[in-house]
């Protein structure tokens, strides 16, 4: 499987958007943490494509004990 390289500007935008960080705050994070966050976001995106969100598909009922 071919893994494409993400555009660094788009990656910066996504991290700022997801975590509420400024670009300087993203740059201050350890590289290993950024790599982990990117992997998590990519997996969430992949799962979102595999399992479409349907607000009506699941109903959660909360009742008092």
N, C-alpha and C positions, 0 to 999 in steps of 0.2 A: 504494500500500500504506500502510495506517495504522500509524504507529509509536506504540505506547503508552508512556507515561511510567512508569518503574519507581518503586515506593514507596521513598523514601530510606532508610527503616529496613531494608527488605529488602536494598537494595543494600549498606548498611553491614554487615549480617550476612554477606552473601555474600563481601564482600571480606575480612572478618575470618576467615571460615571457610576460604577458599581460600588465603590468604597467611599465616595465623597472626598477623595484626596485631591490635592493640587498636584501638578506635575512635579514640583519640588519634593512633595511628600512621597510620591511614587519613587523618585530617584533615591530617596533616603532609605528605602526598604532594602533589606538584604536580598541579593539576587536569588537565593534559594527560595525565599518566601514568594517573590514575584513569580518564579517558575511554577511553584505549587499553586498559587492563585490562578494563573493562566490555565494550568491543567484542569483545575476544578471548573473554571468557567467553560472551557472547551467541552468537558464531559457533560455539564449541564445543558449546553447547547445541543450536543449530540443526542442526549436523552430526550430533549424537547422535540427533536425531529422524529425520533422513533416512537414516542408516546405522546400523541397530540393532546394538548390540554383541552378538556371539555368541562366547563363549569358544571354541567348537568350530569356528568358521568358518575360522580361520587357525591354522596350525601353523608355528612357526619352529624350524628345526633348526640347531643350532650344532655344527659338527664341527671337529676340529683340522685344520690344513692339512697 
